[in-house]
């Protein structure tokens, strides 16, 4: 897996690691807890940072798609309200991702996209 550098960026090279956790409530949506074999450090990295990953797009990618380019205008007061209820937002994102992964038939996803 690639690791997170001190500046928050992805490392240039991958190191051998073992998966410690896939629990979204613990590591976050689309993240994986890995333990690096060279020094034993545990990091929660984006799932895309794992090497030799199945290249097929993840089902929950539909959450990040919009039918048209979208611009969001957000007031600072609204941002403060979101920060105060972050746990609720994280739970909602995890619930939505879990629901979409439970849809096995791509026709179901096509129906969601057309709404």
VEXGU-127592 format. One record per atom (N, C-alpha, C, O): residue in one letter; chain; atom name; y, x, z. Coordinates in Angstrom, 2 decimals, always signed. Atoms other than C-alpha are relative to their C-alpha. Layout:
# residues N
 code unit site       y       x       z
    A    A   CA       Y       X       Z
...
***
This chain:
# residues 115
 code unit site       y       x       z
    X    A    N   -1.18   +0.85   +0.00
    X    A   CA   +0.00   +0.00   +0.00
    X    A    C   +1.24   +0.90   +0.00
    X    A    O   +1.23   +2.03   +0.48
    X    A    N   -1.28   -0.68   -0.11
    X    A   CA   +3.58   +1.04   -0.44
    X    A    C   +0.55   -0.29   +1.39
    X    A    O   +0.19   -1.29   +2.01
    X    A    N   -0.57   +0.19   -1.33
    X    A   CA   +5.55   +1.42   +2.77
    X    A    C   +1.51   -0.12   -0.09
    X    A    O   +2.12   +0.20   -1.12
    X    A    N   -1.44   +0.18   -0.03
    X    A   CA   +9.09   +0.65   +3.80
    X    A    C   +0.66   +1.28   +0.47
    X    A    O   +0.35   +1.80   +1.54
    X    A    N   -0.76   -1.20   -0.36
    X    A   CA  +11.44   +3.62   +3.81
    X    A    C   +1.03   -0.35   +1.08
    X    A    O   +1.22   -1.52   +1.39
    X    A    N   -1.01   +0.21   -1.04
    X    A   CA  +14.12   +4.07   +6.50
    X    A    C   +1.15   -0.89   -0.48
    X    A    O   +1.75   -1.62   +0.31
    X    A    N   -1.10   +0.81   +0.54
    X    A   CA  +16.68   +2.43   +4.18
    X    A    C   -0.44   -1.40   -0.42
    X    A    O   +0.35   -2.16   -0.96
    X    A    N   +0.50   +1.33   +0.31
    X    A   CA  +14.46   -0.65   +3.70
    X    A    C   -0.61   -0.14   -1.38
    X    A    O   -1.14   -1.20   -1.72
    X    A    N   +0.55   +0.06   +1.36
    X    A   CA  +13.38   +0.20   +0.17
    X    A    C   -1.50   +0.30   +0.00
    X    A    O   -2.05   +0.83   +0.97
    X    A    N   +1.42   -0.30   +0.18
    X    A   CA   +9.82   +0.44   -1.13
    X    A    C   -0.17   +1.48   -0.29
    X    A    O   +0.63   +2.08   -1.00
    X    A    N   +0.27   -1.42   +0.23
    X    A   CA   +8.33   +3.92   -1.09
    X    A    C   -0.35   +0.25   -1.47
    X    A    O   -0.73   -0.67   -2.19
    X    A    N   +0.34   -0.35   +1.39
    X    A   CA   +7.78   +5.76   -4.36
    X    A    C   -1.50   +0.11   -0.21
    X    A    O   -1.99   -0.11   -1.31
    X    A    N   +1.45   -0.14   +0.13
    X    A   CA   +4.10   +6.34   -3.64
    X    A    C   -0.70   -0.86   +1.04
    X    A    O   -0.15   -1.16   +2.10
    X    A    N   +0.79   +0.83   -0.91
    X    A   CA   +1.40   +4.26   -2.03
    X    A    C   -0.89   +0.90   +0.86
    X    A    O   -1.30   +1.97   +0.43
    X    A    N   +0.90   -0.70   -0.91
    X    A   CA   -0.67   +5.41   +0.94
    X    A    C   -1.18   -0.91   +0.33
    X    A    O   -1.04   -2.14   +0.29
    X    A    N   +1.14   +0.84   -0.39
    X    A   CA   -4.14   +4.25   +2.00
    X    A    C   +0.32   -0.78   +1.28
    X    A    O   +0.91   -0.24   +2.22
    X    A    N   -0.29   +0.86   -1.15
    X    A   CA   -3.92   +1.34   +4.44
    X    A    C   -1.08   -1.07   +0.10
    X    A    O   -1.78   -1.36   -0.87
    X    A    N   +0.89   +1.14   -0.20
    X    A   CA   -6.01   -1.46   +5.93
    X    A    C   +0.84   -1.21   +0.35
    X    A    O   +1.91   -1.09   +0.95
    X    A    N   -0.71   +1.24   -0.29
    X    A   CA   -4.95   -5.08   +6.19
    X    A    C   -0.24   -0.36   +1.46
    X    A    O   -1.38   -0.46   +1.90
    X    A    N   +0.07   +0.38   -1.41
    X    A   CA   -4.18   -6.02   +9.80
    X    A    C   +0.14   -1.50   +0.18
    X    A    O   -0.54   -2.09   +1.03
    X    A    N   -0.25   +1.42   -0.20
    X    A   CA   -2.90   -9.58   +9.39
    X    A    C   +0.48   -0.65   -1.29
    X    A    O   +1.29   -0.09   -2.03
    X    A    N   -0.47   +0.84   +1.10
    X    A   CA   -2.48  -12.27   +6.74
    X    A    C   +0.62   -1.28   +0.54
    X    A    O   +0.97   -2.18   -0.22
    X    A    N   -0.50   +1.20   -0.67
    X    A   CA   -1.22  -14.84   +9.26
    X    A    C   +1.49   -0.18   -0.27
    X    A    O   +2.31   +0.61   +0.20
    X    A    N   -1.40   +0.22   +0.38
    X    A   CA   +2.02  -16.28   +7.83
    X    A    C   +0.90   -0.26   +1.20
    X    A    O   +2.09   +0.08   +1.17
    X    A    N   -0.83   +0.26   -1.16
    X    A   CA   +3.21  -17.39  +11.25
    X    A    C   +0.34   +1.29   +0.73
    X    A    O   +1.31   +1.33   +1.49
    X    A    N   -0.25   -1.28   -0.67
    X    A   CA   +3.01  -13.78  +12.43
    X    A    C   +0.80   +0.97   -0.87
    X    A    O   +1.75   +1.60   -0.40
    X    A    N   -0.63   -1.01   +0.86
    X    A   CA   +4.06  -11.68   +9.42
    X    A    C   +0.99   -0.58   -1.00
    X    A    O   +1.75   +0.16   -1.61
    X    A    N   -0.93   +0.64   +0.92
    X    A   CA   +5.99  -14.22   +7.32
    X    A    C   -0.67   -0.39   -1.30
    X    A    O   -1.75   +0.10   -1.64
    X    A    N   +0.51   +0.47   +1.28
    X    A   CA   +5.47  -15.96   +4.01
    X    A    C   +0.01   +1.12   -1.02
    X    A    O   +0.99   +1.86   -1.14
    X    A    N   +0.18   -1.01   +1.05
    X    A   CA   +4.20  -13.70   +1.21
    X    A    C   +0.13   +1.43   +0.52
    X    A    O   +0.57   +2.33   -0.20
    X    A    N   +0.00   -1.33   -0.60
    X    A   CA   +3.95  -10.72   +3.59
    X    A    C   -1.38   +0.28   +0.57
    X    A    O   -2.15   -0.64   +0.85
    X    A    N   +1.30   -0.42   -0.51
    X    A   CA   +0.96   -8.75   +4.84
    X    A    C   +0.23   +1.07   +1.06
    X    A    O   +1.05   +1.97   +0.87
    X    A    N   -0.05   -1.05   -1.00
    X    A   CA   +0.52   -6.72   +8.01
    X    A    C   -1.03   +1.07   -0.36
    X    A    O   -2.22   +0.77   -0.46
    X    A    N   +0.91   -1.10   +0.35
    X    A   CA   -0.97   -3.32   +7.10
    X    A    C   +0.15   +1.15   +0.99
    X    A    O   +1.23   +1.39   +1.54
    X    A    N   +0.00   -1.21   -0.83
    X    A   CA   -1.94   -0.25   +9.14
    X    A    C   -0.30   +1.17   -0.93
    X    A    O   -1.34   +1.21   -1.59
    X    A    N   +0.18   -1.17   +0.86
    X    A   CA   -1.49   +3.05   +7.31
    X    A    C   -0.96   +0.98   +0.65
    X    A    O   -0.86   +1.26   +1.84
    X    A    N   +1.07   -0.83   -0.53
    X    A   CA   -4.45   +5.37   +7.69
    X    A    C   +0.47   +1.41   +0.36
    X    A    O   -0.18   +2.07   +1.18
    X    A    N   -0.44   -1.37   -0.29
    X    A   CA   -2.44   +8.62   +7.77
    X    A    C   +0.60   +0.15   +1.39
    X    A    O   +0.35   +1.15   +2.06
    X    A    N   -0.65   -0.13   -1.30
    X    A   CA   -0.40   +7.91  +10.92
    X    A    C   -0.21   -1.21   +0.92
    X    A    O   +0.26   -1.19   +2.06
    X    A    N   +0.28   +1.17   -0.83
    X    A   CA   -1.58   +4.49  +12.19
    X    A    C   +1.15   -0.97   +0.17
    X    A    O   +1.05   -1.91   +0.96
    X    A    N   -1.16   +0.89   -0.12
    X    A   CA   +1.83   +2.85  +11.76
    X    A    C   -0.34   -1.35   -0.64
    X    A    O   -0.96   -1.41   -1.70
    X    A    N   +0.18   +1.35   +0.53
    X    A   CA   +1.74   -0.93  +11.25
    X    A    C   +1.33   -0.49   -0.54
    X    A    O   +2.35   -0.41   +0.14
    X    A    N   -1.19   +0.58   +0.61
    X    A   CA   +4.25   -2.52   +8.87
    X    A    C   -0.36   -1.34   -0.62
    X    A    O   -1.50   -1.55   -1.04
    X    A    N   +0.15   +1.27   +0.70
    X    A   CA   +4.72   -6.03   +7.51
    X    A    C   +0.71   +0.15   -1.33
    X    A    O   +1.94   +0.18   -1.37
    X    A    N   -0.58   -0.28   +1.31
    X    A   CA   +5.26   -5.50   +3.80
    X    A    C   -0.19   -1.20   -0.93
    X    A    O   -1.11   -2.00   -0.72
    X    A    N   +0.20   +1.08   +0.97
    X    A   CA   +5.73   -7.91   +0.87
    X    A    C   -1.35   +0.15   -0.69
    X    A    O   -1.80   +1.26   -0.95
    X    A    N   +1.33   -0.03   +0.60
    X    A   CA   +2.41   -8.84   -0.71
    X    A    C   +0.01   +0.73   -1.34
    X    A    O   -1.01   +1.29   -1.74
    X    A    N   -0.11   -0.68   +1.28
    X    A   CA   +3.66   -7.42   -4.02
    X    A    C   -0.10   +1.52   +0.14
    X    A    O   -0.33   +2.21   -0.85
    X    A    N   +0.06   -1.44   -0.21
    X    A   CA   +3.66   -3.93   -2.47
    X    A    C   -1.42   +0.52   +0.11
    X    A    O   -1.62   +1.73   +0.16
    X    A    N   +1.39   -0.45   -0.07
    X    A   CA   -0.14   -3.81   -2.25
    X    A    C   -0.43   +0.47   -1.39
    X    A    O   -0.10   -0.16   -2.39
    X    A    N   +0.51   -0.50   +1.28
    X    A   CA   -1.81   -1.75   -4.97
    X    A    C   -1.28   -0.73   -0.35
    X    A    O   -1.95   -1.29   +0.52
    X    A    N   +1.23   +0.62   +0.51
    X    A   CA   -4.66   -3.09   -7.12
    X    A    C   -0.07   -1.47   +0.36
    X    A    O   -1.13   -1.99   +0.71
    X    A    N   -0.08   +1.42   -0.29
    X    A   CA   -3.51   -6.65   -6.55
    X    A    C   -0.28   -0.78   -1.27
    X    A    O   +0.06   -0.32   -2.36
    X    A    N   +0.23   +0.88   +1.15
    X    A   CA   -4.62   -9.47   -8.83
    X    A    C   +1.34   -0.32   -0.65
    X    A    O   +2.25   -0.81   +0.02
    X    A    N   -1.30   +0.20   +0.64
    X    A   CA   -1.82   -9.71  -11.41
    X    A    C   +0.38   -1.46   -0.24
    X    A    O   +1.51   -1.74   -0.64
    X    A    N   -0.32   +1.41   +0.22
    X    A   CA   -2.04  -13.51  -11.64
    X    A    C   +1.10   -0.44   +0.96
    X    A    O   +1.09   -0.04   +2.13
    X    A    N   -1.08   +0.46   -0.88
    X    A   CA   +1.10  -15.21  -10.28
    X    A    C   -0.55   -0.86   +1.14
    X    A    O   -1.53   -1.59   +0.97
    X    A    N   +0.41   +0.79   -1.16
    X    A   CA   +0.77  -16.77   -6.85
    X    A    C   +0.44   -1.44   -0.19
    X    A    O   +1.48   -1.71   -0.79
    X    A    N   -0.28   +1.42   +0.16
    X    A   CA   +0.69  -20.56   -6.67
    X    A    C   +1.36   -0.36   +0.59
    X    A    O   +2.06   -1.20   +0.03
    X    A    N   -1.27   +0.37   -0.63
    X    A   CA   +3.69  -20.67   -4.33
    X    A    C   +1.22   +0.54   -0.74
    X    A    O   +2.35   +0.34   -0.28
    X    A    N   -1.15   -0.42   +0.80
    X    A   CA   +5.87  -19.03   -7.02
    X    A    C   +0.81   -1.19   -0.47
    X    A    O   +2.00   -1.06   -0.76
    X    A    N   -0.71   +1.20   +0.43
    X    A   CA   +6.76  -22.60   -8.01
    X    A    C   +1.15   -0.33   +0.95
    X    A    O   +2.11   -0.99   +0.56
    X    A    N   -1.08   +0.24   -0.96
    X    A   CA   +8.90  -22.70   -4.85
    X    A    C   +1.28   +0.71   -0.41
    X    A    O   +2.38   +0.28   -0.04
    X    A    N   -1.15   -0.82   +0.34
    X    A   CA  +11.21  -20.09   -6.37
    X    A    C   +0.52   -0.25   -1.41
    X    A    O   +1.33   +0.52   -1.91
    X    A    N   -0.41   +0.27   +1.37
    X    A   CA  +11.67  -21.69   -9.79
    X    A    C   +0.92   -1.21   -0.05
    X    A    O   +0.75   -2.17   +0.70
    X    A    N   -0.90   +1.12   +0.23
    X    A   CA  +14.44  -23.96  -10.94
    X    A    C   -0.02   -0.29   -1.50
    X    A    O   -0.13   +0.64   -2.30
    X    A    N   +0.04   +0.31   +1.43
    X    A   CA  +14.47  -25.82  -14.27
    X    A    C   +1.23   +0.49   -0.75
    X    A    O   +1.18   +0.67   -1.97
    X    A    N   -1.24   -0.48   +0.61
    X    A   CA  +18.04  -24.63  -14.93
    X    A    C   +0.62   +1.05   +0.92
    X    A    O   +0.36   +1.04   +2.12
    X    A    N   -0.70   -0.94   -0.88
    X    A   CA  +20.18  -21.73  -13.68
    X    A    C   +0.77   -0.76   +1.08
    X    A    O   +1.40   -1.78   +0.81
    X    A    N   -0.57   +0.72   -1.12
    X    A   CA  +21.46  -22.71  -10.27
    X    A    C   +0.94   +0.92   +0.79
    X    A    O   +0.62   +2.08   +1.04
    X    A    N   -0.94   -0.71   -0.87
    X    A   CA  +24.48  -21.61   -8.24
    X    A    C   +0.12   -0.80   +1.29
    X    A    O   +0.36   -2.01   +1.25
    X    A    N   -0.10   +0.67   -1.29
    X    A   CA  +24.53  -22.41   -4.53
    X    A    C   +1.31   +0.41   +0.66
    X    A    O   +1.59   +1.60   +0.82
    X    A    N   -1.23   -0.25   -0.74
    X    A   CA  +27.87  -22.72   -2.75
    X    A    C   -0.28   -0.35   +1.46
    X    A    O   -0.60   -1.50   +1.78
    X    A    N   +0.35   +0.20   -1.40
    X    A   CA  +27.37  -22.29   +0.98
    X    A    C   +1.21   +0.37   +0.86
    X    A    O   +1.79   +1.45   +0.72
    X    A    N   -1.11   -0.27   -0.91
    X    A   CA  +30.05  -22.56   +3.65
    X    A    C   -0.49   +0.86   +1.16
    X    A    O   -1.65   +0.78   +1.55
    X    A    N   +0.35   -0.86   -1.12
    X    A   CA  +30.09  -20.02   +6.48
    X    A    C   -0.51   -0.82   +1.19
    X    A    O   -1.44   -0.39   +1.87
    X    A    N   +0.44   +0.87   -1.11
    X    A   CA  +29.73  -22.86   +9.03
    X    A    C   -1.45   -0.45   -0.22
    X    A    O   -2.22   -0.57   +0.74
    X    A    N   +1.37   +0.39   +0.30
    X    A   CA  +26.55  -23.95   +7.25
    X    A    C   -0.96   +1.16   +0.26
    X    A    O   -2.08   +0.94   +0.73
    X    A    N   +0.85   -1.16   -0.26
    X    A   CA  +25.17  -20.40   +7.45
    X    A    C   -0.26   +0.17   +1.50
    X    A    O   -1.38   +0.50   +1.90
    X    A    N   +0.19   -0.09   -1.45
    X    A   CA  +25.74  -20.36  +11.21
    X    A    C   -1.01   -1.03   +0.49
    X    A    O   -1.82   -0.73   +1.37
    X    A    N   +0.96   +1.04   -0.38
    X    A   CA  +23.82  -23.64  +11.52
    X    A    C   -1.42   +0.39   -0.40
    X    A    O   -2.37   +0.13   +0.34
    X    A    N   +1.33   -0.43   +0.45
    X    A   CA  +20.93  -22.21   +9.50
    X    A    C   -0.53   +1.11   +0.90
    X    A    O   -1.70   +1.09   +1.28
    X    A    N   +0.43   -1.09   -0.88
    X    A   CA  +20.81  -19.06  +11.63
    X    A    C   -0.47   -0.55   +1.35
    X    A    O   -1.43   -0.05   +1.92
    X    A    N   +0.37   +0.58   -1.29
    X    A   CA  +20.64  -21.20  +14.76
    X    A    C   -1.34   -0.70   -0.06
    X    A    O   -2.04   -0.78   +0.95
    X    A    N   +1.27   +0.72   +0.12
    X    A   CA  +17.64  -23.13  +13.40
    X    A    C   -0.98   +0.77   -0.88
    X    A    O   -1.79   +0.16   -1.58
    X    A    N   +0.83   -0.82   +0.90
    X    A   CA  +15.89  -20.21  +11.66
    X    A    C   -1.49   -0.26   +0.18
    X    A    O   -2.23   -0.28   -0.80
    X    A    N   +1.42   +0.25   -0.22
    X    A   CA  +12.52  -20.92  +13.29
    X    A    C   -0.45   -1.23   -0.76
    X    A    O   -1.54   -1.24   -1.34
    X    A    N   +0.34   +1.23   +0.72
    X    A   CA  +12.56  -24.42  +11.79
    X    A    C   -0.07   +0.27   -1.51
    X    A    O   -0.96   -0.25   -2.18
    X    A    N   -0.02   -0.31   +1.43
    X    A   CA  +13.42  -23.05   +8.33
    X    A    C   -1.23   +0.82   -0.37
    X    A    O   -1.87   +0.53   -1.38
    X    A    N   +1.18   -0.82   +0.28
    X    A   CA  +10.65  -20.41   +8.49
    X    A    C   -1.27   -0.84   +0.01
    X    A    O   -2.15   -0.65   -0.82
    X    A    N   +1.17   +0.88   -0.05
    X    A   CA   +8.13  -23.08   +9.49
    X    A    C   -0.07   -0.88   -1.24
    X    A    O   -1.15   -1.11   -1.78
    X    A    N   -0.05   +0.84   +1.19
    X    A   CA   +9.26  -25.29   +6.62
    X    A    C   -0.46   +0.78   -1.24
    X    A    O   -1.24   +0.27   -2.04
    X    A    N   +0.40   -0.81   +1.15
    X    A   CA   +8.89  -22.47   +4.07
    X    A    C   -1.50   +0.29   +0.03
    X    A    O   -2.17   +0.22   -1.00
    X    A    N   +1.44   -0.27   -0.13
    X    A   CA   +5.43  -21.60   +5.41
    X    A    C   -0.81   -1.26   -0.32
    X    A    O   -1.84   -1.18   -0.99
    X    A    N   +0.70   +1.26   +0.27
    X    A   CA   +4.39  -25.28   +5.29
    X    A    C   +0.00   -0.30   -1.49
    X    A    O   -1.03   -0.70   -2.04
    X    A    N   -0.07   +0.27   +1.44
    X    A   CA   +5.60  -25.68   +1.70
    X    A    C   -0.91   +0.95   -0.79
    X    A    O   -1.59   +0.52   -1.72
    X    A    N   +0.86   -0.96   +0.69
    X    A   CA   +3.84  -22.50   +0.57
    X    A    C   -1.47   -0.34   +0.20
    X    A    O   -2.26   -0.25   -0.74
    X    A    N   +1.37   +0.37   -0.29
    X    A   CA   +0.63  -23.59   +2.28
    X    A    C   -0.42   -1.23   -0.81
    X    A    O   -1.53   -1.28   -1.34
    X    A    N   +0.30   +1.21   +0.77
    X    A   CA   +0.79  -27.01   +0.62
    X    A    C   -0.24   +0.33   -1.47
    X    A    O   -1.20   -0.15   -2.07
    X    A    N   +0.15   -0.34   +1.41
    X    A   CA   +1.27  -25.53   -2.84
    X    A    C   -1.27   +0.80   -0.26
    X    A    O   -1.91   +0.63   -1.30
    X    A    N   +1.25   -0.74   +0.17
    X    A   CA   -1.63  -23.12   -2.32
    X    A    C   -1.20   -0.93   +0.07
    X    A    O   -2.25   -0.64   -0.50
    X    A    N   +1.12   +0.94   -0.10
    X    A   CA   -3.80  -26.10   -1.44
    X    A    C   -0.22   -0.78   -1.29
    X    A    O   -1.28   -1.37   -1.48
    X    A    N   +0.15   +0.67   +1.29
    X    A   CA   -3.19  -27.56   -4.89
    X    A    C   -0.83   +0.90   -0.92
    X    A    O   -0.36   +1.94   -1.37
    X    A    N   +0.88   -0.85   +0.81
    X    A   CA   -6.09  -26.20   -6.89
    X    A    C   +0.14   -0.28   -1.49
    X    A    O   -0.11   +0.61   -2.30
    X    A    N   -0.07   +0.39   +1.39
    X    A   CA   -5.49  -28.06  -10.13
    X    A    C   +1.39   +0.31   -0.55
    X    A    O   +2.39   -0.15   -0.01
    X    A    N   -1.29   -0.36   +0.58
    X    A   CA   -2.74  -26.60  -12.33
    X    A    C   +0.75   -1.21   -0.53
    X    A    O   +1.97   -1.17   -0.65
    X    A    N   -0.69   +1.21   +0.43
    X    A   CA   -2.02  -30.10  -13.61
    X    A    C   +0.85   -0.55   +1.13
    X    A    O   +1.92   -1.11   +0.88
    X    A    N   -0.80   +0.43   -1.14
    X    A   CA   -0.83  -30.94  -10.09
    X    A    C   +1.30   +0.78   +0.05
    X    A    O   +2.36   +0.21   +0.32
    X    A    N   -1.21   -0.81   +0.00
    X    A   CA   +1.61  -28.02  -10.30
    X    A    C   +0.92   -0.40   -1.15
    X    A    O   +2.14   -0.43   -0.99
    X    A    N   -0.79   +0.45   +1.12
    X    A   CA   +2.73  -29.18  -13.74
    X    A    C   +0.76   -1.28   +0.33
    X    A    O   +1.91   -1.45   -0.08
    X    A    N   -0.65   +1.25   -0.41
    X    A   CA   +3.49  -32.60  -12.28
    X    A    C   +1.16   +0.28   +0.93
    X    A    O   +2.20   -0.38   +0.85
    X    A    N   -1.08   -0.35   -0.91
    X    A   CA   +5.57  -30.99   -9.53
    X    A    C   +1.19   +0.57   -0.76
    X    A    O   +2.34   +0.26   -0.46
    X    A    N   -1.08   -0.63   +0.76
    X    A   CA   +7.55  -28.95  -12.04
    X    A    C   +0.79   -1.02   -0.81
    X    A    O   +1.99   -0.84   -1.04
    X    A    N   -0.68   +0.96   +0.86
    X    A   CA   +8.36  -32.00  -14.15
    X    A    C   +0.85   -1.00   +0.79
    X    A    O   +1.59   -1.78   +0.19
    X    A    N   -0.79   +0.96   -0.81
    X    A   CA   +9.90  -33.95  -11.21
    X    A    C   +1.43   +0.46   +0.12
    X    A    O   +2.23   -0.22   +0.76
***
